[in-house]
Amino acid sequence: MEQTIPTDTVQLIMDGKQYERSSAVLRIAMHLRFPWPLLGIFYLVPTFIRDAIYSFIARKRKRWFGEETRCVI
């Protein structure tokens, strides 16, 4: 049985483990330069609360930050 990976959420596979939503974002942040690793403190928040906040931001991000149709880098 082939597993379908959703494309509407952040996913990270690291060291053979799969992280999704807020867990993936926090893992990525912890590997960036200061001050982003400080976001790791949010691992203390229960996953269901972090994922609810992640979903809220995901729904609103285009309104807040706009939407680029091309890479800005």
N, CA, C and O atoms as CSV, one atom per row, in Angstrom:
chain,resi,resn,atom,element,x,y,z
A,1,MET,N,N,0.834,-1.181,0.000
A,1,MET,CA,C,0.000,0.000,0.000
A,1,MET,C,C,0.874,1.237,0.000
A,1,MET,O,O,1.734,1.390,0.867
A,2,GLU,N,N,0.667,2.110,-0.948
A,2,GLU,CA,C,1.459,3.326,-1.070
A,2,GLU,C,C,0.874,4.407,-0.183
A,2,GLU,O,O,-0.340,4.610,-0.146
A,3,GLN,N,N,1.758,5.105,0.538
A,3,GLN,CA,C,1.316,6.169,1.435
A,3,GLN,C,C,1.293,7.492,0.677
A,3,GLN,O,O,2.270,7.860,0.025
A,4,THR,N,N,0.180,8.198,0.767
A,4,THR,CA,C,0.057,9.505,0.151
A,4,THR,C,C,0.478,10.564,1.148
A,4,THR,O,O,0.000,10.592,2.282
A,5,ILE,N,N,1.383,11.442,0.715
A,5,ILE,CA,C,1.864,12.506,1.586
A,5,ILE,C,C,1.121,13.790,1.246
A,5,ILE,O,O,1.166,14.242,0.102
A,6,PRO,N,N,0.433,14.389,2.226
A,6,PRO,CA,C,-0.275,15.639,1.959
A,6,PRO,C,C,0.705,16.744,1.563
A,6,PRO,O,O,1.818,16.812,2.084
A,7,THR,N,N,0.288,17.597,0.650
A,7,THR,CA,C,1.171,18.681,0.201
A,7,THR,C,C,0.754,20.029,0.778
A,7,THR,O,O,1.335,21.055,0.424
A,8,ASP,N,N,-0.235,20.042,1.655
A,8,ASP,CA,C,-0.709,21.306,2.203
A,8,ASP,C,C,-0.207,21.576,3.613
A,8,ASP,O,O,-0.755,22.431,4.310
A,9,THR,N,N,0.816,20.865,4.040
A,9,THR,CA,C,1.376,21.064,5.366
A,9,THR,C,C,2.883,20.840,5.315
A,9,THR,O,O,3.391,20.171,4.416
A,10,VAL,N,N,3.588,21.403,6.285
A,10,VAL,CA,C,5.036,21.232,6.370
A,10,VAL,C,C,5.321,19.842,6.915
A,10,VAL,O,O,4.754,19.422,7.924
A,11,GLN,N,N,6.214,19.137,6.226
A,11,GLN,CA,C,6.651,17.825,6.698
A,11,GLN,C,C,8.169,17.778,6.651
A,11,GLN,O,O,8.788,18.359,5.761
A,12,LEU,N,N,8.757,17.093,7.601
A,12,LEU,CA,C,10.197,16.950,7.691
A,12,LEU,C,C,10.510,15.506,8.029
A,12,LEU,O,O,9.919,14.934,8.945
A,13,ILE,N,N,11.437,14.919,7.291
A,13,ILE,CA,C,11.944,13.590,7.633
A,13,ILE,C,C,13.393,13.783,8.023
A,13,ILE,O,O,14.218,14.219,7.219
A,14,MET,N,N,13.693,13.449,9.279
A,14,MET,CA,C,15.036,13.662,9.810
A,14,MET,C,C,15.400,12.474,10.688
A,14,MET,O,O,14.637,12.079,11.569
A,15,ASP,N,N,16.559,11.922,10.440
A,15,ASP,CA,C,17.033,10.760,11.206
A,15,ASP,C,C,16.018,9.620,11.201
A,15,ASP,O,O,15.847,8.926,12.203
A,16,GLY,N,N,15.347,9.433,10.061
A,16,GLY,CA,C,14.407,8.345,9.916
A,16,GLY,C,C,13.059,8.561,10.575
A,16,GLY,O,O,12.219,7.661,10.574
A,17,LYS,N,N,12.837,9.747,11.142
A,17,LYS,CA,C,11.559,10.059,11.779
A,17,LYS,C,C,10.841,11.128,10.965
A,17,LYS,O,O,11.471,11.998,10.365
A,18,GLN,N,N,9.516,11.049,10.955
A,18,GLN,CA,C,8.707,12.015,10.219
A,18,GLN,C,C,8.061,12.985,11.197
A,18,GLN,O,O,7.447,12.577,12.183
A,19,TYR,N,N,8.207,14.274,10.909
A,19,TYR,CA,C,7.608,15.331,11.720
A,19,TYR,C,C,6.662,16.120,10.822
A,19,TYR,O,O,6.961,16.357,9.652
A,20,GLU,N,N,5.521,16.524,11.371
A,20,GLU,CA,C,4.532,17.274,10.606
A,20,GLU,C,C,4.114,18.516,11.380
A,20,GLU,O,O,4.286,18.610,12.595
A,21,ARG,N,N,3.564,19.457,10.641
A,21,ARG,CA,C,2.985,20.685,11.167
A,21,ARG,C,C,3.928,21.404,12.116
A,21,ARG,O,O,5.072,21.681,11.757
A,22,SER,N,N,3.471,21.706,13.309
A,22,SER,CA,C,4.266,22.519,14.236
A,22,SER,C,C,5.559,21.817,14.646
A,22,SER,O,O,6.576,22.479,14.855
A,23,SER,N,N,5.536,20.508,14.762
A,23,SER,CA,C,6.756,19.786,15.135
A,23,SER,C,C,7.825,19.935,14.067
A,23,SER,O,O,9.003,20.092,14.387
A,24,ALA,N,N,7.426,19.888,12.796
A,24,ALA,CA,C,8.383,20.068,11.694
A,24,ALA,C,C,8.931,21.484,11.697
A,24,ALA,O,O,10.134,21.683,11.528
A,25,VAL,N,N,8.065,22.469,11.886
A,25,VAL,CA,C,8.500,23.864,11.894
A,25,VAL,C,C,9.482,24.119,13.030
A,25,VAL,O,O,10.497,24.787,12.832
A,26,LEU,N,N,9.192,23.596,14.212
A,26,LEU,CA,C,10.094,23.803,15.348
A,26,LEU,C,C,11.426,23.093,15.142
A,26,LEU,O,O,12.470,23.639,15.499
A,27,ARG,N,N,11.413,21.894,14.577
A,27,ARG,CA,C,12.674,21.186,14.292
A,27,ARG,C,C,13.522,21.967,13.296
A,27,ARG,O,O,14.735,22.090,13.467
A,28,ILE,N,N,12.887,22.491,12.265
A,28,ILE,CA,C,13.609,23.287,11.267
A,28,ILE,C,C,14.179,24.537,11.923
A,28,ILE,O,O,15.343,24.873,11.706
A,29,ALA,N,N,13.374,25.228,12.720
A,29,ALA,CA,C,13.822,26.460,13.383
A,29,ALA,C,C,15.025,26.209,14.276
A,29,ALA,O,O,15.914,27.055,14.375
A,30,MET,N,N,15.061,25.056,14.925
A,30,MET,CA,C,16.162,24.757,15.837
A,30,MET,C,C,17.480,24.521,15.106
A,30,MET,O,O,18.535,24.476,15.740
A,31,HIS,N,N,17.437,24.369,13.767
A,31,HIS,CA,C,18.658,24.188,12.994
A,31,HIS,C,C,19.069,25.461,12.253
A,31,HIS,O,O,20.027,25.444,11.480
A,32,LEU,N,N,18.363,26.542,12.478
A,32,LEU,CA,C,18.691,27.824,11.860
A,32,LEU,C,C,19.570,28.645,12.802
A,32,LEU,O,O,19.842,28.243,13.933
A,33,ARG,N,N,20.004,29.797,12.312
A,33,ARG,CA,C,20.821,30.683,13.143
A,33,ARG,C,C,19.961,31.407,14.172
A,33,ARG,O,O,18.744,31.528,14.032
A,34,PHE,N,N,20.640,31.880,15.207
A,34,PHE,CA,C,20.000,32.674,16.252
A,34,PHE,C,C,19.241,33.830,15.604
A,34,PHE,O,O,19.776,34.466,14.696
A,35,PRO,N,N,18.060,34.115,16.020
A,35,PRO,CA,C,17.332,33.743,17.232
A,35,PRO,C,C,16.331,32.609,17.038
A,35,PRO,O,O,15.638,32.239,17.986
A,36,TRP,N,N,16.238,32.040,15.819
A,36,TRP,CA,C,15.206,31.034,15.525
A,36,TRP,C,C,15.219,29.818,16.443
A,36,TRP,O,O,14.143,29.318,16.772
A,37,PRO,N,N,16.381,29.308,16.879
A,37,PRO,CA,C,16.346,28.146,17.777
A,37,PRO,C,C,15.606,28.399,19.091
A,37,PRO,O,O,15.207,27.454,19.771
A,38,LEU,N,N,15.425,29.662,19.444
A,38,LEU,CA,C,14.685,29.976,20.671
A,38,LEU,C,C,13.230,29.509,20.585
A,38,LEU,O,O,12.581,29.322,21.614
A,39,LEU,N,N,12.716,29.320,19.371
A,39,LEU,CA,C,11.350,28.816,19.208
A,39,LEU,C,C,11.186,27.402,19.760
A,39,LEU,O,O,10.064,26.945,19.982
A,40,GLY,N,N,12.295,26.715,19.980
A,40,GLY,CA,C,12.253,25.365,20.543
A,40,GLY,C,C,11.543,25.305,21.885
A,40,GLY,O,O,11.086,24.237,22.294
A,41,ILE,N,N,11.443,26.425,22.572
A,41,ILE,CA,C,10.744,26.472,23.856
A,41,ILE,C,C,9.276,26.063,23.696
A,41,ILE,O,O,8.645,25.607,24.649
A,42,PHE,N,N,8.740,26.232,22.481
A,42,PHE,CA,C,7.342,25.884,22.250
A,42,PHE,C,C,7.101,24.380,22.229
A,42,PHE,O,O,5.953,23.944,22.150
A,43,TYR,N,N,8.168,23.576,22.299
A,43,TYR,CA,C,7.978,22.135,22.464
A,43,TYR,C,C,7.331,21.821,23.808
A,43,TYR,O,O,6.799,20.728,24.001
A,44,LEU,N,N,7.374,22.762,24.727
A,44,LEU,CA,C,6.732,22.573,26.027
A,44,LEU,C,C,5.210,22.654,25.926
A,44,LEU,O,O,4.496,22.177,26.808
A,45,VAL,N,N,4.721,23.260,24.848
A,45,VAL,CA,C,3.278,23.376,24.621
A,45,VAL,C,C,2.784,22.060,24.026
A,45,VAL,O,O,3.433,21.522,23.129
A,46,PRO,N,N,1.669,21.530,24.492
A,46,PRO,CA,C,1.145,20.269,23.940
A,46,PRO,C,C,0.923,20.357,22.426
A,46,PRO,O,O,0.538,21.403,21.904
A,47,THR,N,N,1.168,19.258,21.741
A,47,THR,CA,C,1.104,19.214,20.282
A,47,THR,C,C,-0.247,19.666,19.740
A,47,THR,O,O,-0.292,20.390,18.745
A,48,PHE,N,N,-1.351,19.260,20.368
A,48,PHE,CA,C,-2.657,19.632,19.828
A,48,PHE,C,C,-2.874,21.149,19.863
A,48,PHE,O,O,-3.579,21.688,19.010
A,49,ILE,N,N,-2.284,21.832,20.826
A,49,ILE,CA,C,-2.389,23.295,20.889
A,49,ILE,C,C,-1.480,23.921,19.835
A,49,ILE,O,O,-1.894,24.834,19.121
A,50,ARG,N,N,-0.225,23.425,19.734
A,50,ARG,CA,C,0.704,23.942,18.719
A,50,ARG,C,C,0.146,23.759,17.320
A,50,ARG,O,O,0.242,24.664,16.490
A,51,ASP,N,N,-0.442,22.588,17.047
A,51,ASP,CA,C,-0.987,22.319,15.714
A,51,ASP,C,C,-2.208,23.189,15.416
A,51,ASP,O,O,-2.433,23.557,14.263
A,52,ALA,N,N,-2.993,23.519,16.432
A,52,ALA,CA,C,-4.126,24.423,16.228
A,52,ALA,C,C,-3.627,25.814,15.849
A,52,ALA,O,O,-4.193,26.462,14.969
A,53,ILE,N,N,-2.576,26.268,16.508
A,53,ILE,CA,C,-1.984,27.571,16.173
A,53,ILE,C,C,-1.374,27.517,14.784
A,53,ILE,O,O,-1.520,28.462,14.007
A,54,TYR,N,N,-0.692,26.425,14.460
A,54,TYR,CA,C,-0.111,26.236,13.120
A,54,TYR,C,C,-1.204,26.340,12.054
A,54,TYR,O,O,-1.021,27.027,11.049
A,55,SER,N,N,-2.324,25.674,12.261
A,55,SER,CA,C,-3.427,25.691,11.294
A,55,SER,C,C,-4.018,27.088,11.148
A,55,SER,O,O,-4.347,27.510,10.039
A,56,PHE,N,N,-4.154,27.804,12.251
A,56,PHE,CA,C,-4.671,29.168,12.210
A,56,PHE,C,C,-3.754,30.059,11.371
A,56,PHE,O,O,-4.226,30.797,10.506
A,57,ILE,N,N,-2.458,29.990,11.621
A,57,ILE,CA,C,-1.497,30.799,10.867
A,57,ILE,C,C,-1.502,30.389,9.395
A,57,ILE,O,O,-1.425,31.245,8.513
A,58,ALA,N,N,-1.590,29.093,9.128
A,58,ALA,CA,C,-1.602,28.609,7.743
A,58,ALA,C,C,-2.801,29.160,6.978
A,58,ALA,O,O,-2.684,29.485,5.796
A,59,ARG,N,N,-3.939,29.266,7.633
A,59,ARG,CA,C,-5.137,29.802,6.971
A,59,ARG,C,C,-5.025,31.291,6.707
A,59,ARG,O,O,-5.576,31.778,5.720
A,60,LYS,N,N,-4.324,32.030,7.565
A,60,LYS,CA,C,-4.266,33.492,7.483
A,60,LYS,C,C,-3.009,34.035,6.806
A,60,LYS,O,O,-2.949,35.225,6.498
A,61,ARG,N,N,-2.008,33.192,6.569
A,61,ARG,CA,C,-0.700,33.689,6.132
A,61,ARG,C,C,-0.734,34.458,4.820
A,61,ARG,O,O,-0.016,35.448,4.682
A,62,LYS,N,N,-1.529,34.045,3.867
A,62,LYS,CA,C,-1.570,34.755,2.588
A,62,LYS,C,C,-2.151,36.150,2.755
A,62,LYS,O,O,-1.707,37.092,2.098
A,63,ARG,N,N,-3.129,36.286,3.620
A,63,ARG,CA,C,-3.711,37.601,3.885
A,63,ARG,C,C,-2.706,38.502,4.599
A,63,ARG,O,O,-2.597,39.689,4.289
A,64,TRP,N,N,-1.973,37.932,5.556
A,64,TRP,CA,C,-1.038,38.719,6.335
A,64,TRP,C,C,0.236,39.062,5.572
A,64,TRP,O,O,0.721,40.191,5.646
A,65,PHE,N,N,0.785,38.082,4.832
A,65,PHE,CA,C,2.095,38.257,4.214
A,65,PHE,C,C,2.054,38.371,2.697
A,65,PHE,O,O,3.079,38.644,2.074
A,66,GLY,N,N,0.889,38.166,2.092
A,66,GLY,CA,C,0.778,38.193,0.639
A,66,GLY,C,C,1.166,36.854,0.046
A,66,GLY,O,O,1.582,35.932,0.747
A,67,GLU,N,N,1.017,36.774,-1.267
A,67,GLU,CA,C,1.333,35.518,-1.949
A,67,GLU,C,C,2.210,35.825,-3.153
A,67,GLU,O,O,1.817,36.579,-4.043
A,68,GLU,N,N,3.385,35.242,-3.174
A,68,GLU,CA,C,4.298,35.398,-4.306
A,68,GLU,C,C,4.091,34.265,-5.284
A,68,GLU,O,O,3.901,33.115,-4.889
A,69,THR,N,N,4.128,34.595,-6.560
A,69,THR,CA,C,4.000,33.558,-7.583
A,69,THR,C,C,5.366,33.123,-8.091
A,69,THR,O,O,5.478,32.225,-8.926
A,70,ARG,N,N,6.404,33.776,-7.572
A,70,ARG,CA,C,7.772,33.400,-7.950
A,70,ARG,C,C,8.654,33.529,-6.727
A,70,ARG,O,O,8.291,34.200,-5.761
A,71,CYS,N,N,9.787,32.904,-6.764
A,71,CYS,CA,C,10.729,32.929,-5.642
A,71,CYS,C,C,11.299,34.346,-5.501
A,71,CYS,O,O,11.756,34.929,-6.483
A,72,VAL,N,N,11.273,34.893,-4.299
A,72,VAL,CA,C,11.784,36.243,-4.082
A,72,VAL,C,C,13.292,36.265,-3.848
A,72,VAL,O,O,13.899,37.334,-3.788
A,73,ILE,N,N,13.884,35.101,-3.719
A,73,ILE,CA,C,15.338,35.020,-3.541
A,73,ILE,C,C,15.970,35.103,-4.892
A,73,ILE,O,O,17.195,35.056,-5.003
